Amino acid sequence: MALKTLSKEETHAMRKRLIGQSCRLFYSDNPVKIVRARGQYLFDEEGTRYLDCISNVHHVGHCHPRITEAAAAQMDLLNTNTRFLHDNIVLYANRLASTLPRQLCVFYFVNSGSEANDLALRLAQQYTGNEDVVVLDHAYHGHLKSLIDISPYKFRKLTGQKEWVHVAPLPDTYRGLYREDHPDPGQAYADTVRDLIEEVHEKGRKISAFFVESLPSVGGQIILPRGYSPKVAEYVRSAGGVFVADEVQTGFGRLGRHFWAFEQQGEDFCPDIVTMGKPMGNGHPLACVATTEEIAKAFTDNGVEYFNTFGGNPVSCAIGLALLDVMEKEDLRGNATRVGTHLKMLFRKLQSRHHVIGDVRGVGLFLGVELVTDREKKTPATKTADLLVKRLKEKRICVSTDGPWENVIKFKPPMCFSVDDADLVVSCIDGILTDLEQNCPDLEKDNIGRD
Ligand SMILES: Cc1ncc(COP(=O)(O)O)c(C=O)c1O
């Protein structure tokens, strides 16, 4: 039976009436109604095609037929919970294990990045017997209460910082405490964590975990400086804590050469816990925590069952397995490297033509373009970023912004994004920025003097 089709206006009116208004829409002035999608393209109710540069969730492409087939076939056969033996969960865990360092060999399947990070917090606290957590400034680790507490990006706007949460500086070498000209920013930023841990100890408190995105995305697509994570892990472990790598946005080959973004910190670096989510199920709710035998044993030894009704069910795991197959078959990591390198090179060229582009950074198909009004002072060009996003929508290109001032244009499209798509995006941005320079020179006037 076909579902009733609503006009766009009816959908919008019902959405306003029935759905909590804190669940925001993209382009809230004039939202887009998407009715179908394929690959890197979204189609609205009139059949207009939009290029999706936002969705790192629809990792191998929207509605990939191989994923749909795997889901439908398993759905037709069996879907149950993990209290029965089933091949899919063990085969999938085994495939994930082959992508990770040997030590990370125990898996818990859950339904969202938030559930994964909440479980990581429980694992860390149970294993260490400590409570306190160190996080990076501007970080976001999920929407559960436990995670709002460890997400400065959220708690600063809400109830504030809990006494068991400690915030270390974001290791941003573009505009942070130590910049590109510092001889060893990795060590210098790691030492800020060491100092913070000392302060925590002076208060008579103890660290359970250091949580970090392997490439802080909510903070504005920040590349952790070389040597940072191994040093921090050393400090955190010697304080009795564990290192949690949040790979919810960055995992599954998005960076191209590396399957996991933490691998950028060197072959010998291994976190104690890795959390994953968004791209795992290509849109199906599938997420996971990987950890060591020792940490898992401590969690088991508390004698309390961990039961998750939907996590790791046969349909989810069939989808997860199909996604890994598609990635290999279509060489999507190779594509992320090729197209990502091309896109970054084009952005760098654009930077030489448009003064508003202060920095271009990122790896593979996880890029950020930071807009500033003044390259010396690095004043965030938030209004330009906002207008650029709106103008790109008129060109049928969807992009988003991030960073503390929402002035970093973020690119994390489906991994099938092509060189032609990259060329189109850059030529549209070039045209829009040229137009803004000529016709809206006072756009950022209110921002002058802002840090
Ligand atoms: C880095 C990071 N961790 C965790 C989460 C939470 O994931 P979810 O929305 O699937 O609960 C997000 C979501 O945006 C995220 O960006």
The ligand as an SDF file (V2000), in Angstrom:
LIG
                    3D

 16 16  0  0  0  0  0  0  0  0999 V2000
   32.0780   12.5660   17.1770 C   0  0  0  0  0  0  0  0  0  0  0  0
   30.7010   12.0830   17.5040 C   0  0  0  0  0  0  0  0  0  0  0  0
   30.5550   11.1730   18.4700 N   0  0  0  0  0  0  0  0  0  0  0  0
   29.3310   10.6980   18.7960 C   0  0  0  0  0  0  0  0  0  0  0  0
   28.2000   11.1390   18.1500 C   0  0  0  0  0  0  0  0  0  0  0  0
   26.8500   10.6090   18.5360 C   0  0  0  0  0  0  0  0  0  0  0  0
   26.3610    9.7460   17.5690 O   0  0  0  0  0  0  0  0  0  0  0  0
   24.7890    9.5030   17.3820 P   0  0  0  0  0  0  0  0  0  0  0  0
   24.1780   10.7540   16.8760 O   0  0  0  0  0  0  0  0  0  0  0  0
   24.7420    8.3430   16.4130 O   0  0  0  0  0  0  0  0  0  0  0  0
   24.2470    9.1050   18.7110 O   0  0  0  0  0  0  0  0  0  0  0  0
   28.3220   12.0890   17.1150 C   0  0  0  0  0  0  0  0  0  0  0  0
   27.1230   12.5850   16.3940 C   0  0  0  0  0  0  0  0  0  0  0  0
   27.1120   13.5740   15.7160 O   0  0  0  0  0  0  0  0  0  0  0  0
   29.6080   12.5720   16.7930 C   0  0  0  0  0  0  0  0  0  0  0  0
   29.7750   13.4890   15.8270 O   0  0  0  0  0  0  0  0  0  0  0  0
  1  2  1  0
  2  3  1  0
  2 15  2  0
  3  4  2  0
  4  5  1  0
  5  6  1  0
  5 12  2  0
  6  7  1  0
  7  8  1  0
  8  9  2  0
  8 10  1  0
  8 11  1  0
 12 13  1  0
 12 15  1  0
 13 14  2  0
 15 16  1  0
M  END
$$$$
